[in-house]
Every structure is written in C-alpha cells, then in structure tokens.
Amino acid sequence: MSKGRILVVEDDFDISNMLRIYFTGQGFEVSVAPRGGDALAMTRQSLPHLIVLDIMLPDMDGYAVCKQLRTTTRTSHIPIIFLTQRDERSDKIAGLELGADDYITKPFDIEELKLRVTNAISRQERESQTDPRTGLPSGRLIEDHLRRIIRTQGWALLDCRLTNFERFKDVYGFIAGDEVLRFTAILLGEVVDEAGTANDFIGHPGGDNFVVVTTAAAGARLRDRLKARFNEEVLTHYNFVDRERGFITAKGADGQETQVPLMTIAIGLVSADTRSFSDIREITELAAEARRQDTVAV
C-alpha cells in the first residue's frame, strides 16, 4: 500500500527526477509538475497528501502557488514543504506566513527531506485531518468547515454514501475497495469542477461516506451529475461477468449465496435556503436522513 501521494513542483529536471525516483522507491506515489500552473491544475484532478514546492518557478513563484492553494477551500489543508536556493530568514518567514508547513534549503539531505515529508503526512493523519486513502479532509477539518458555513447563507450540503460497498469489498477484497474510494474522491473533484464552484468543499468522514459543501444554487445540479457519472463509471471496477448480469454473488449471514446489486451512490441534500440550522449536528443528521431516503429509492 502506498505511503501517500506526493506532488513535487520543481522545474529543474535533475532534482525533480531524483526526488521522483527516491520517493517512489520509498513507497510513495509521486507526481511532478515543472510549473506552478501545472501544480494547481494537478491538485484539482487528484489531491496529494503533501506538496514539495520550489520557490523559483518559470511561470509564478512558489509563494503565489502556496497562497492560491491555501485560499482555495479544497486544497487549503494540504501540507506544503518549500524548497529554495536561498537561506534568508525573511524568505522563510514569508513562506511560513503564507501557511507553508516546513522549509528546506538546497542543497538538501535527502534523508532529512524524507523525515520532514513522513512527519508532515503522519501529523496530518494523526490529527484526523485527512483520510489516508483519499487525501480528502476528514474529522476536525469537516467539522470546522461546517461551523463556518452555519453562520452564512446560500450553502448546500451533500451527504454521499456508496451503496453495497461492503459487500463489494467482501467479494473483491480490500485493495479493490480502496481503489473505489480513490476513484470516488477523484470523481467528486471532477464533478465539482464541472457542476459546482471553485470554493466547494469535499470531505471524507470515513469508510464509504463522503460530503460536499457547495452553493444552494449548485446543489441539485451537482447531486444529479454525481449520481449519473458514479453509477456509470463505477462499473469499471467489476469484472465482465458481474457487469453483464448486473449483480455479484456473496454469502449471506446464513452462509447461503445471495445476489447483491452493483454499487450506486446515495445522496442526501440539505440547504440553508430551505431552513435554518441551530448546530452542525442538526445539519449532518438531516442530511443523513435524506441520504437514507435516497438509498431506499435506489
């Protein structure tokens, strides 16, 4: 199992290639972006667990990249380690003020960088801030975001759950299950880019449960698009026979084989435009009830 996804933002090919080879050998998934604009686009497609960010880039400096990542809801939680040729105190302070988590000066000790990377990822997961499989915010980060929006107007929450996920995992195994969770996280990002807004929030509370916070105006459109795409594209995670017959066979509690429908996604939608909420627990309870009703409809 991967130790995490790292995005290296570095225009020097020798350095980026060295980091890619080294961290891949250490069990990480590594992507490389030679430009700041490429890095921002790649984080929208698939959230990394950590970003190693060079300050001197050909199109925009690392400070501008960091600022945009920190001020964008979906990427604000990702740990960032700056790489720089300079060892000036003012440069370090500037980076840390923008929200960077750490700072290392070239030439650097690769073992030291590895420790800083693993410590940053472990700290994020230990504090229950991100799910280790999807890289999405979880735990306290979701609660903090809900506490912020409850004081505002015009938002909508989508509570999403994969139906028949556990039975799928029983038949296909936990590795296949983790692949479905990562697929769902990527799909959520694509659908939000397509039908939501730039400031939408995507979270993974755990297991087969995901949440999206968007605008009230975009909520229904995003829900419908997500259901349509998931129900079609999740089929690629089944073998040909199961796809053709439309179900899998799994043993029930009595030991007898039973037919289990293929996975779909059930979504509950609540909005600040339809009622007021007194606390975040009320938001999540009503969204969960709407999602259970959608499960019954499925």
C-alpha positions in Angstrom: 0.0 0.0 0.0 1.2 3.5 -0.9 2.6 5.6 2.0 1.0 8.7 0.4 0.8 10.8 -2.7 3.5 13.5 -3.1 3.4 16.3 -5.7 6.9 17.7 -6.5 6.7 21.2 -8.0 10.2 21.7 -9.4 11.4 23.0 -12.9 14.9 21.5 -12.5 14.6 18.1 -14.2 17.6 16.6 -12.4 16.2 17.5 -8.9 12.6 16.5 -9.7 13.6 13.2 -11.3 15.9 12.4 -8.3 13.0 13.1 -5.9 10.6 11.0 -8.0 12.9 8.0 -8.1 13.8 8.2 -4.5 10.4 8.7 -3.0 8.9 6.1 -5.4 11.5 3.7 -4.1 10.4 4.6 -0.5 6.8 3.5 -1.3 5.2 6.8 -2.2 3.2 7.8 -5.3 5.0 10.7 -6.9 3.8 13.2 -9.5 5.9 16.0 -10.9 4.8 19.5 -12.0 7.5 21.7 -13.7 5.4 24.9 -13.4 3.2 26.5 -10.8 0.2 26.5 -13.1 0.6 22.7 -13.7 0.7 22.1 -10.0 -2.6 24.0 -9.4 -4.2 22.0 -12.2 -2.9 18.7 -10.9 -4.2 19.3 -7.4 -7.7 19.8 -8.8 -7.5 16.5 -10.5 -6.2 14.4 -7.6 -5.4 15.7 -4.1 -1.8 14.9 -3.0 -1.1 14.1 0.7 1.8 16.6 0.6 3.4 19.1 -1.8 7.2 19.7 -2.1 7.2 23.2 -3.7 10.2 25.0 -5.2 10.1 28.8 -4.8 11.7 29.7 -8.1 9.4 28.5 -10.9 9.3 29.7 -14.5 5.7 30.9 -14.6 4.9 32.0 -11.0 6.9 31.8 -7.8 6.2 29.2 -5.1 4.8 31.9 -2.8 2.0 32.6 -5.3 1.3 28.9 -5.7 1.2 28.4 -1.9 -1.2 31.4 -1.5 -3.6 30.1 -4.1 -3.5 26.6 -2.5 -4.2 28.0 0.9 -7.0 30.3 -0.1 -8.8 27.5 -2.1 -11.1 25.5 0.1 -10.4 22.1 -1.5 -6.6 22.4 -1.2 -6.2 24.6 2.0 -5.4 21.6 4.2 -2.5 20.0 2.1 0.9 20.2 3.9 3.5 22.2 1.9 7.3 21.9 2.2 9.2 24.7 0.5 12.4 24.1 -1.4 14.7 27.1 -2.1 18.2 28.0 -3.0 18.1 30.8 -0.5 18.6 30.6 3.2 17.4 34.1 4.1 15.4 34.4 7.3 13.0 36.8 5.5 12.3 34.2 2.8 11.4 31.5 5.4 9.2 33.9 7.3 7.4 34.9 4.1 6.7 31.2 3.3 5.5 30.3 6.8 3.3 33.4 6.9 1.6 32.1 3.8 0.9 28.8 5.5 3.8 26.6 4.5 4.4 23.7 6.9 8.1 23.4 6.5 11.1 24.8 4.7 14.3 23.2 3.4 17.3 24.8 1.7 19.1 23.4 -1.4 21.4 21.5 -1.4 19.4 19.3 1.0 20.0 16.0 2.6 17.5 13.6 1.0 17.1 11.6 4.3 16.3 14.8 6.1 13.7 15.7 3.5 12.2 12.2 3.8 11.8 12.6 7.5 10.1 16.0 7.1 7.7 14.5 4.5 6.8 11.5 6.5 6.4 13.6 9.7 4.1 16.1 8.0 1.9 13.4 6.5 1.8 11.4 9.8 0.9 14.6 11.7 -1.9 15.4 9.3 -3.3 11.9 9.6 -2.7 11.6 13.4 -4.7 14.8 14.0 -7.6 13.2 11.9 -7.3 15.9 9.4 -7.2 13.8 6.2 -8.2 10.3 5.2 -5.0 8.3 4.3 -6.6 6.6 1.3 -8.2 9.6 -0.5 -6.2 12.6 0.9 -9.5 14.4 1.5 -10.2 16.4 4.7 -11.8 14.4 7.5 -12.6 14.7 11.2 -12.0 18.1 12.6 -11.5 19.8 9.2 -15.0 18.8 8.2 -16.4 20.0 11.5 -14.6 23.3 11.3 -15.9 23.9 7.8 -19.5 23.2 8.9 -19.1 25.6 11.8 -18.0 28.3 9.4 -20.9 27.8 6.9 -23.7 27.5 9.5 -23.3 31.3 10.2 -23.8 32.1 6.5 -26.5 31.8 3.8 -26.7 30.2 0.4 -24.9 26.9 1.1 -25.9 23.3 0.5 -24.5 20.0 1.9 -24.5 16.7 0.0 -24.1 13.6 2.2 -22.9 10.8 -0.1 -22.7 7.1 0.6 -21.8 4.1 -1.6 -24.5 1.5 -1.6 -23.3 -2.2 -1.4 -19.7 -1.1 -0.9 -19.1 -3.5 2.0 -20.5 -6.4 0.0 -18.3 -5.4 -3.0 -15.3 -5.4 -0.7 -16.2 -8.8 0.7 -16.1 -10.3 -2.8 -13.3 -8.3 -4.5 -11.1 -7.6 -1.5 -10.0 -4.5 0.5 -7.5 -3.4 -2.2 -10.3 -3.1 -4.8 -12.3 -1.3 -2.1 -9.6 1.3 -1.6 -9.4 1.8 -5.3 -13.1 2.5 -5.4 -12.7 5.1 -2.6 -9.9 6.8 -4.5 -12.0 6.7 -7.7 -14.8 8.3 -5.8 -12.6 11.1 -4.5 -11.3 11.9 -8.0 -14.8 11.8 -9.4 -16.1 14.2 -6.8 -13.4 16.6 -7.7 -14.2 16.3 -11.4 -17.9 16.8 -10.9 -17.4 19.8 -8.6 -15.2 21.4 -11.3 -17.9 20.6 -13.8 -21.1 21.5 -12.0 -20.0 23.2 -8.7 -18.0 26.2 -7.7 -14.3 27.0 -7.1 -14.8 27.2 -3.4 -16.7 24.0 -2.9 -15.5 21.7 -0.1 -15.1 17.9 -0.4 -14.6 15.8 2.7 -14.2 12.1 3.5 -15.6 11.4 7.1 -14.6 7.8 6.7 -15.5 4.4 5.1 -17.8 4.8 2.2 -19.1 8.2 3.3 -18.3 11.5 1.5 -19.5 15.1 1.9 -19.6 18.0 -0.4 -20.4 21.6 0.6 -21.5 23.8 -2.3 -23.9 26.6 -3.0 -27.6 26.2 -2.7 -27.9 27.1 -6.4 -25.5 24.3 -7.5 -26.6 21.6 -5.0 -29.2 19.8 -7.1 -27.3 20.1 -10.3 -24.1 18.6 -8.6 -26.1 15.8 -7.0 -27.7 14.7 -10.2 -24.4 14.8 -12.2 -22.6 12.9 -9.5 -25.2 10.2 -9.3 -25.2 9.8 -13.1 -21.5 9.6 -13.5 -20.8 7.4 -10.5 -23.5 4.8 -11.4 -22.0 4.5 -14.9 -18.3 4.8 -14.2 -18.1 2.5 -11.1 -18.9 -0.4 -13.4 -15.2 -0.5 -14.5 -14.4 -1.8 -11.0 -16.3 -5.0 -11.7 -15.3 -8.0 -13.9 -17.0 -8.5 -17.2 -19.4 -11.2 -15.9 -20.7 -9.2 -13.0 -21.1 -6.1 -15.2 -23.1 -8.1 -17.7 -25.5 -9.7 -15.2 -25.8 -6.6 -13.1 -25.0 -8.1 -9.7 -22.4 -10.0 -7.7 -22.9 -13.2 -5.7 -22.0 -13.1 -2.0 -22.7 -15.3 1.0 -25.3 -14.0 3.4 -25.3 -14.4 7.2 -26.8 -17.8 6.8 -24.0 -19.0 4.6 -26.2 -19.1 1.5 -25.2 -17.3 -1.7 -27.3 -14.2 -2.5 -27.4 -11.7 -5.3 -26.1 -8.3 -4.4 -26.8 -5.3 -6.7 -23.9 -3.3 -8.1 -22.8 -0.2 -6.3 -24.6 3.1 -6.7 -24.2 6.4 -4.8 -27.0 7.6 -2.5 -27.0 11.4 -1.8 -28.9 13.4 0.8 -29.1 17.2 0.1 -29.9 19.9 2.7 -29.7 23.6 2.1 -29.7 26.8 4.1 -32.2 28.2 1.6 -34.9 25.7 2.7 -34.5 26.0 6.5 -32.3 27.4 9.3 -30.0 25.2 11.4 -29.0 25.6 15.1 -25.9 23.5 15.1 -23.7 21.3 12.8 -25.1 18.1 14.3 -28.6 19.1 13.0 -27.1 19.6 9.5 -25.5 16.2 9.4 -28.5 14.4 10.9 -30.9 15.8 8.4 -28.5 15.2 5.5 -28.1 11.6 6.6 -31.8 11.1 6.8 -32.2 12.5 3.3 -29.5 10.2 2.1 -31.2 7.1 3.7 -34.4 8.1 1.9 -32.4 8.2 -1.4 -30.9 4.7 -0.5 -34.5 3.4 -0.2 -35.4 4.9 -3.6 -32.4 3.2 -5.2 
